[in-house]
């Protein structure tokens, strides 16, 4: 058995109510979600935060497994839910690279998912030629091919601009988030997995679960192209857009949680199910 096949995501459980699985993004992981936990409390949900492996390993200064892939993350997601004895279908929400891993998990474990919320997943595999018709994707691939095992501040700066974290014309290093981003830069060692991960569109066409796709006005064109493709391929998908760039749940928090509540409330179970 490979090293990657035995891994599981770290978990952090809080609150009471019907479980909501929340997967962190590929740069800052669950750190971006923790300030929003009070918003979930008002929704009466038990939140199961999951930390992507690439973020955990980056923070621990550990090399990611040689056979690491998006499926390593989706397998670790399933293993985390198994370890918490979450076997019934649940609501799953994820951002960015975490949303890519969550999409893979959902497509191959449909019976484990009740609803899914994806915030700007970099699912390049759904686009022609893995998105290389977009200039930003070509720049991203060149960036990662020229970076070594250690992710420099310059690489981080370039990545933030390509991915839509930085408003047009702004300097990433002058933003208040920059000191926090620096500490997570080793998370970006996962980036080559974006270009090697593939799947079948037929898996999406038969995915019979409600899906909410969230995107931000002004995000990178390739990310918006992915959202549009998912919206026309997943049978029960709907799209919400708000001012935000790549982080709508952070920049437009009130709007995001309003849309999230509207999406989830009609589908809530009649009685809350908590972890025992």
C-alpha positions in Angstrom: 0.0 0.0 0.0 1.3 3.5 -0.9 2.0 6.1 1.8 -0.7 8.4 0.5 -3.3 5.7 0.7 -3.1 5.5 4.4 -3.6 9.2 5.2 -6.5 11.1 6.6 -7.2 14.8 7.0 -7.0 16.4 10.4 -10.5 17.3 11.8 -11.8 19.9 14.3 -15.5 19.4 15.4 -17.5 22.2 17.0 -21.1 23.2 17.6 -24.3 21.1 17.7 -26.9 20.2 15.1 -26.9 18.6 11.7 -23.3 18.1 10.6 -21.8 20.4 8.0 -18.4 19.2 6.6 -16.2 22.2 5.7 -12.9 21.6 3.9 -10.2 24.3 4.0 -8.6 25.9 1.0 -5.3 24.9 -0.5 -3.3 27.8 0.9 -4.4 28.6 4.4 -6.5 25.5 5.0 -9.1 25.7 7.8 -7.5 28.9 9.2 -9.7 30.9 6.8 -12.9 29.2 8.1 -12.3 29.5 11.8 -13.2 33.2 12.1 -16.5 32.3 10.5 -17.5 29.5 13.0 -19.9 31.8 14.9 -21.9 32.2 11.7 -22.4 28.5 11.6 -23.5 28.5 15.2 -26.4 30.8 14.4 -27.4 28.3 11.7 -27.6 25.5 14.3 -25.0 23.3 12.6 -22.3 21.1 13.9 -19.2 22.0 11.9 -16.6 19.4 10.9 -13.6 21.3 9.8 -11.1 19.3 7.7 -7.5 20.3 7.0 -6.1 19.5 3.5 -3.0 17.4 3.7 -0.9 19.8 1.7 -1.5 22.5 4.2 -0.8 20.3 7.2 2.4 19.1 5.7 3.5 22.6 4.7 3.0 23.9 8.2 4.9 20.9 9.6 7.7 21.3 7.1 7.2 17.8 5.9 7.5 16.6 2.3 4.3 15.5 0.7 4.3 11.8 -0.4 5.9 11.0 -3.7 2.6 9.6 -5.0 0.6 12.6 -3.8 -2.4 13.6 -5.9 -5.8 15.2 -5.7 -7.1 11.6 -5.0 -4.7 11.5 -2.0 -6.7 14.4 -0.6 -10.1 13.0 -1.5 -9.2 9.7 0.0 -7.9 11.4 3.2 -11.3 13.3 3.3 -13.2 10.0 3.3 -10.8 8.5 5.9 -11.4 11.5 8.2 -15.2 11.0 8.0 -14.8 7.3 8.6 -12.7 8.1 11.7 -15.5 10.3 13.0 -18.1 7.6 12.2 -19.9 9.9 9.8 -21.4 7.3 7.4 -24.7 9.0 6.6 -25.1 11.5 3.7 -23.9 15.0 4.8 -23.7 18.5 3.5 -20.2 19.2 2.3 -18.7 22.7 1.6 -15.2 23.6 0.4 -13.1 26.4 -1.1 -10.5 26.5 -3.8 -8.1 23.4 -3.9 -10.2 21.9 -1.0 -13.2 22.2 -3.3 -11.3 20.3 -6.1 -10.6 17.5 -3.7 -14.2 17.6 -2.4 -15.6 17.4 -6.0 -13.5 14.2 -6.5 -14.7 12.8 -3.2 -18.3 13.5 -4.1 -18.2 12.1 -7.6 -16.9 8.8 -6.4 -18.8 8.6 -3.1 -22.2 9.9 -4.1 -23.9 7.9 -1.3 -21.9 10.0 1.3 -23.1 13.4 0.1 -26.5 15.1 0.7 -25.6 18.5 -0.8 -22.4 20.1 -1.9 -21.2 23.7 -1.9 -18.1 24.5 -4.0 -16.4 27.9 -3.9 -14.2 28.4 -6.9 -12.6 25.0 -7.4 -9.6 25.0 -9.7 -10.9 21.9 -11.5 -8.7 22.4 -14.6 -9.6 18.9 -15.8 -13.1 20.1 -16.8 -11.7 22.6 -19.3 -10.2 21.9 -22.8 -6.5 21.1 -22.6 -6.6 21.5 -18.8 -7.4 25.2 -19.1 -4.2 26.1 -21.0 -6.3 28.2 -23.4 -6.3 30.7 -20.5 -3.2 32.9 -20.2 -3.4 32.7 -16.3 -3.2 28.9 -16.4 -0.1 28.9 -18.7 1.5 31.4 -16.3 0.6 29.2 -13.3 2.1 26.1 -15.0 5.3 27.9 -15.8 5.5 29.3 -12.3 5.3 25.8 -10.6 7.7 24.3 -13.1 10.3 26.9 -12.2 9.8 26.6 -8.4 11.7 24.1 -6.4 10.8 22.2 -3.2 10.9 25.5 -1.2 8.2 28.0 -2.1 9.7 31.5 -2.1 7.9 34.7 -1.3 8.1 35.7 -4.9 6.4 32.5 -6.0 3.7 33.1 -3.4 3.3 36.7 -4.7 2.9 35.5 -8.3 0.5 32.7 -7.3 -1.8 35.1 -5.4 -2.1 37.4 -8.4 -2.8 34.5 -10.9 -5.4 32.9 -8.6 -7.4 36.1 -8.1 -6.6 36.7 -4.4 -5.3 40.2 -5.2 -7.5 42.9 -6.7 -6.4 44.2 -10.1 -3.6 46.7 -9.8 -2.9 45.9 -6.1 0.4 44.8 -4.6 0.0 41.5 -2.7 2.9 42.5 -0.4 1.0 45.6 0.7 -2.2 43.9 1.6 -3.0 43.3 5.3 -3.3 39.5 4.6 0.3 39.2 3.3 2.0 38.4 6.7 -0.5 35.6 7.2 -0.1 34.3 3.7 3.7 34.0 4.0 3.4 31.5 6.8 1.4 29.1 4.5 3.5 29.4 1.4 4.8 25.8 1.6 1.2 24.7 1.0 1.7 25.5 -2.6 3.9 22.4 -3.1 0.7 20.7 -4.1 0.2 22.8 -7.2 1.4 20.3 -9.9 -1.5 18.1 -8.9 -3.8 20.6 -10.6 -2.3 19.6 -14.0 -2.2 15.8 -13.5 -5.7 15.3 -12.1 -8.3 14.0 -14.5 -11.8 12.5 -14.3 -14.8 11.7 -16.5 -17.4 14.3 -17.3 -20.0 11.4 -17.2 -19.4 11.2 -13.5 -20.7 14.8 -13.2 -23.7 14.3 -15.5 -25.0 11.6 -13.3 -24.4 13.3 -9.9 -27.9 13.6 -8.6 -27.3 15.9 -5.6 -28.0 19.6 -5.2 -24.9 21.7 -5.7 -24.3 25.4 -5.0 -21.4 27.0 -6.9 -20.1 30.2 -5.5 -17.9 32.7 -7.4 -16.6 36.2 -7.0 -16.9 39.1 -9.4 -13.5 39.9 -10.8 -12.0 36.4 -10.2 -9.6 34.9 -12.7 -11.2 34.1 -16.0 -10.2 30.4 -15.9 -11.9 30.0 -12.5 -15.1 31.5 -13.8 -14.9 29.3 -16.9 -14.7 26.3 -14.5 -17.7 27.5 -12.6 -19.7 27.9 -15.9 -18.7 24.4 -17.0 -19.7 22.8 -13.8 -23.0 24.7 -13.8 -23.9 23.3 -17.2 -22.7 19.7 -16.4 -23.9 19.0 -12.9 -27.7 18.3 -13.2 -28.8 20.1 -10.0 -26.3 23.0 -9.9 -27.0 26.7 -9.2 -24.5 29.6 -9.3 -24.3 32.6 -6.9 -22.0 35.5 -7.7 -20.9 38.3 -5.4 -18.2 40.9 -5.1 -15.1 39.1 -3.9 -12.6 37.8 -6.4 -11.4 34.3 -5.4 -12.8 34.5 -1.8 -16.5 35.3 -1.8 -17.2 33.7 1.6 -14.5 36.0 3.2 -15.0 39.3 1.3 -18.8 39.1 1.0 -19.5 37.2 4.2 -23.1 38.4 4.8 -24.2 37.8 1.2 -22.5 34.4 1.1 -24.1 33.1 4.3 -27.5 34.4 3.1 -27.2 32.4 -0.1 -25.8 29.4 1.9 -28.8 29.5 4.3 -31.3 29.7 1.4 -29.6 26.7 -0.2 -29.4 24.5 2.8 -32.6 25.4 4.8 -35.1 23.7 2.5 -33.0 20.5 2.6 -32.4 20.3 6.4 -33.3 17.1 8.0 -36.4 17.2 10.3 -34.2 16.5 13.3 -30.5 17.3 13.8 -28.1 14.5 13.8 -24.9 15.0 15.8 -21.8 13.0 16.2 -22.0 10.6 19.1 
